[in-house]
Amino acid sequence: MNIHHELSFIDGHALNIPTLKILSENGDVYPGATVPDINQETALRLYHTMRFIRMLDERMQAAQRQGRISFYMQCLGEEAAVTASAAALDQDDMIMAQYREQAALHYRGFSLEQFMNQMFSNERDLGKGRQMPIHYGSNALNYMTISSPLGTQIPQASGHAYGQKLKHIDPQTGELGSEIDNITICYFGEGAASEGDFHAGLNMAAVLKAPVIFFARNNGYAISTPADEQFAGDGIASRGVGYGIKTIRVDGADALAVFAATQAARKICVTTGEPVLIESIAYRLGAHSTSDDPSGYRSKEEEASQQLNCPIARFKKWLIAKEWLDEATDESEKEKIRESILEAVKVAEKIAKPALESLISDVYDEPIPLLVEQYDELKQHILAHPQAYPTTSGRIK
C-alpha cells in the first residue's frame, strides 16, 4: 500500500492511456512499430471480409431505402476493428456481439445467402424470421444471437467465459490445471458502457477472473450523443484499469494494431484465465442506423475530415506494398461481389415467410396451454383478414 501524509486528490484525468498504432493512414508501418505475426492467407481473408461487408452495407442500406427490408445498421468505418479482432481468435471462441459486428460473423463463415435470409426474415432464416434485420446468430459458428437492449451481452459474456475456465480448474488445488482452450469476446459500443450491465459484467469478470475479452468500440457517438457528453473520464479504457483489468487502447482503423492487441489479449486469457479490455477508437463514418439522420448532430465538415481515415484503404495499401494483393485483381473481385449481392437480394426476397406455427416453437419443449391459446387466437384473426396477411394466410396449420 502506497501511504502518504499530505491531503491530496487524484486527478481524474491524470491517467493518459496511449493508443496503439502500427499502420499510418498511408499504409506504412510506423518506425519502431512491431508488425504482428500474420500470414498472407489470414491477411487476405481479413481484407476480403472487410471489403465484402462494406459492399454488403452499401447495398442493404439502399435496399432499406427502397422499402425492401425494414431496418439496417452499417459497420462503416469500423470494419478493421471488428474483422481484425475476429481474425485473431480461435474459430471455437465464443462471440457475443452488439449489432455492428457482421464482419466477425462473415469472417467465421456466415454466407451471403444466410445474411440475406435473416434480413428478409424468410423460411430459411436460422432465426425463423423472429428477429429484426441484422440481429444475426449462429450456433454452428459460435456467434450468440444479437439482442437489441444495450449491454445485456456483457454480464452474459462474463458468465460464459467463467464456465469455459471452470473446465480447466484442478478440483484439488483450485488452480488452472491446463491452458484454457477457448475464451469469449464481447463487443459493445461506448454508449453501452453507460449501462449498468457494463459495470456488473466487468466487476464479475475481474473478481472471478473470467477469460473474456471486452472489446469496446468507441466510435464517437451513441446514436446522437457525442462521447464528451457521455463521460468525463479518459474513454472506456480507464474503466478497465479501475476494475483491475489489463487494458489496451488501439486505433480501430488500423487492422494490424487491432489484430496484434487481440492476439495478445487472447494469450493472456488462455494462460491466466483473466479478462482483458480493448478500447477501439474508430469514427463511425455512417449514420447510427437507417432510422438516424446524423446531419442533426454533426457537421458535414466533421464527416468529410474522417472519410480519409478509411480502414479498408489503409490495409489495402499495406497488402499491395507486401505484394500480397494487386489492384487489377481486387477490382475484378469487387465487381463479382457486387453482382452476387444484387442477385442474392432478388432471390431472398422471393422466398416464402416462415410458417406461422414456427412462431411458438423452440420457446418451450412443448408449447404451454396459454401459448397455444394465444396462437389459436392469432390464427383465427389472420384467417379472418387474409388481405392483410397475404404471405402468411395460405401457410397456416
N, C-alpha and C positions, 0 to 999 in steps of 0.2 A: 504494500500500500504506500502510495506517494503522499507524505504528510508535509504540510507547511503551516505556518502560524500567522500569516497575514491574510486578512479578509480580501478575497478577490473572486470574481466570477469568470467562468469560462465563456469566451466569446462564441456564440452560436455559429458564427461564420468562420471561425478560425481554421476549421478543417477544410482544406482546399484539396479535394481529390482530383488527381490528374486524369487525363483522358488518353487511353492507348490509341496511337495511330501508327500504322505501318505503311499504308499506301497514301501518296499525295493525291490531290484531285486530278493530276495529270497521269496517274497510274504508275508513278515511280516510287520505289522503296526509299523511305527517308533514311538518311545517313545514320548509322548506328542502330537501326531497327532490325529485328530478327524475324525473318520470314518463317512462318510455321511449317511443320512437316506436312506438306500436302502434295500428293502426286497429280499427274496430268489427268488421270481418269476422274478423280474426285473434283478437281478444279473445273473441268469441263462440265461435269454433271451439275455442279453448283451454278455455273454460268447459265447453262441451258434451262435450269429451273427458274432462275430469276427472269430470264428473257421470256419464257413461256408465261409466267404469272403476269408480267407487265402486259403482254398481249391479251391474255385472258381478261384481265381487269378492264382494259380499254374496250373490248368487245361487249362485256357484260354490263358495263356502265351504260353503253349505248342501248343494249337490249332493255334495260330498265327504263330508260327514257322513251323507248318505243312502246312501253307497256307490255312487254313480253314476259318479264319477271317483275316481282313486286318490290324488290329491295336488293341493294348491293353495297359492299364495302371494299374499297381498293387497298392494296398493300403499297401503293405508290410512294417511293422514297425509302421504304423500309425493307425492300427485297433482300438486301445483303444481310441485315440484322437477323431476319427470320431464317433465310436459307443457309447461311454460313453456320449459324448455331446448330441447326438441324444436321448439317453435314458433319459436324464434329462429334455427334452422338453415335451410339450403337443402335442398330435397327430395332432392337428389342427394348430400348429405353422407352419409358412412358412419356408421351407428350400431353400436357394439359394446357390447352390454348385459350385465348380470349376470343377474338373474332377477326383478326387480321393476319392469321398465320397460315393461309392456304398454301404458301410456298413450302412450308415444312411438310405439309401433307403430300404435296406433289413430289417432293424430294424422296419421300418414303415409298412412292409408287402409286399414289392415287391417280387414276387415269382421267383423261379428258371426258370420257363418257360418264364416269362416276361423278365428276364435278357437275356436268350438265343435268344428270338425273336428279341430283339433290336440288339444284337451283330451280328446276321446273317441277319439283315435287311429284314426279311420275311414279308409276308402279315399280320401276327398277331402282328407285332411291333406297339406299340402305336404311334410311330413317323412316321409310314408309310414308313420306310426304307430311310428316307431323312437325317438321321444323321449318322456320322461315329460311329463305336463301342464305347461304354462306355459313350456316350452322352445321358444319360437317362433323362426321365421326366415323371411325373405322376400327373395329375390334382387331381385324387382321393386321393393321399397321400400327397398333398401339397408340392410337390417337383418340383421346377421350372426347365424346360428343360435346360440342360447344353449348354453353348455357348463356343466355342473354344477360341475366343480372350480373353486374360487375363484381369481380373479386371472389366469387364462390369457389373457383377452382384453386385458390391459393391454400386455404387450410386442407382441402382435399388432397392437394399435392404433397403437403407435409405428411399427412396420414399414410398416403400410398407409399411414399418413399421410406417412411419408418417401417412399414410392412416389408419392403424389399430388403431392408437392413436386418430385420429380425431373423430372416432365414440363415444369416451368417453369424449369428451370435452364439458363442460357445455357452451352453447352459451351465457349465461348471464354473467358468470364470466370469461370465457376463461380458467378455470382451469379443471383438471381432475374431472369428476363427479362421476366416479366409477373406480375400478381396471380394467386395460386393460385385456381383455380375452385372446388374442393371440398376439404373437410377431413374429419377423423374425430373423433367424440366417443366417449369411452369411459366408461361408467358402472360404478361399483363401490361397495360399502359400506365403512364404516370397518374392518370385520373383514377384508375382502380386502386392505386396505392393510397388514395384518400379514404378508402372504405375500411371499416373495422375489420373485415376478414383479412386484410393485408397484415395488420398488426398481430392478429390472432395466429395466422399461419406462420409468420416469421418467428414469433416467440416460441411456438410449438416446435418448429424445426430446430431452433437454436438450443432449446432446453433438452430435447430428446436426441439431438444430433442426428437428424434425418438427412440422407443423401439426396437432397433436392437442389437443383439449380433454379433460383428465382431470376427470371430474365425480364427485367423492366424495360419496356420500350418507351423511352421518353421522347415523344415526337413533337413536343412544344405546346400541344393543345389537348384538353379533354373536351371534345366536341368544340364549343366556342370559348372555353375558359383557358386563357394562357397560363403557362406554368407559374409565372410570377404572381398570379392571383390564387394559386392553389396552395403554395407553401413558401415559407421564407428561408428554409434551410438550403443546404448545398445539394439540391436534387434529391434523387431517391437513394443514391449510393450511401449517403451519410446515415441513412436509417439502418442499413445493413450493419455498418460499423457500430451503431448504437445498440444493436441486438447481439453484438459479439460474433457476427457472421463475416467470414472472409469475403471481401468485396473488391470489385474492379469496375471501372467505368471505361467504355470503349466508344470509338467513333462508329456509330451504327451504319454509316455509309461505306465503311471500309471492310470489305469481305474478309480480308486476311486478318485484320485485328479481331474481328468477331470470332473467326474460326480459331485463332490462337487462344483467345480468352476462354472460349467454351471448352476447347480441348484440355486446357489446364484445369478448368473448373471441374470437369468430369473426373480427371485423375484424382483431385482432392476428394471428391465424393466417394469414389470406389475404394480408395485406400484408407481414408479416415472415417468414412461414414458421416461426414459433417456437411452442412449446407453451404452454398456459395451464392452470393448475389452479384449479378452482372447488370449494370445500367447501360443501355444503349442510347446514344444521343444521335437521332436521325430525324430530320424535319419531315413532317407529313406533307408531301407535295400536293396531294389532292384534298378533297372535302372529307369530312369525317365519315359520311355515308351519302347515299343518294337522297337522303332526307335533309341534307345540310347544305347551306349556302355560305361558304367561307368569306365571301365578299362583305358580309355583315360584321366581321370581326378582325379581318386582317387585310392589309393593302395589297394592291397588285404589285407594287414595288417590292414588298417583302417576299411575295411568292416568286417573282422573277429573279431575285437575288439568290434564291435557293435552288432554282432549276439547274444551275450549273453544277451543283453537287449531286450528280446522279450516280448512285451506287453501281448500276449496271455498266455505264460507260467507263467508270473508273476501273472496274475489274477487267473489262474487255481490253482496255489499253495494256494492262499488265499481261494478260494472256497473249496478246499479239506480240508484245516485246519478248515473251518467252518462246515465241514461235509455236505455241500450242493451239493457236486459232488464226485463221486468216479471214480477211474482210469479205471476200467473194463467197466463201462457203457459208459464212454467217448470214449474209443477206439472202442467199438461196434458201437456207433452212427457215429463216423468218417468214418468207413467203409461203412455204409449205405449212407452217404452223398456223398462219393467218387463215389459210383456206380450210384447214382441218377444223378450226374453231367455228368458222361460219357454217360448215356442214354439220358439225355436232349440234349446234343450236337448232337447226332445221329438223334434225332427227328427234332430239329430246322433247321438243315442244309438241310433237305429234303423238308421243307415246301416251297411252291411257293413264288416267289418275289411279291411285291405289283403290282397291275395293273398299267399300265403306266399313266392312267388318274389321279391317286391319286397324281401325281407329282405336279399338279397345283391346287388341291383342298385346301381349308382352307387358301388360300392366300388372296383372296377377297371373298365377299359374292357371287358374280358371276364373273367368270374369265373375265377380260377386253379383248378387241379385240386384243391388242398386245400380250398378254399371249396366247390366243387361236391360233394366227398366229404362234407363236414360237412352240407351242405344235404340230401343224399340220406339220410343217417342220421337227420336231424331229421324229414324227410318220412315215413320208414318208422315212426318212433316215433309220430308223430301219427296215422297211419292205423291203427296197432295199438291206439290208445286213443282212438277218436273221441268217447267220452263225456266225456273230459277236455278236449277242444278243439272244442266244439260250433260255434263261429263260424268255425273255420278249416278243419276236415277236409273240408268239402264244396267248398272252393275251392283244392285243391292240384293243381298241374300237374306 
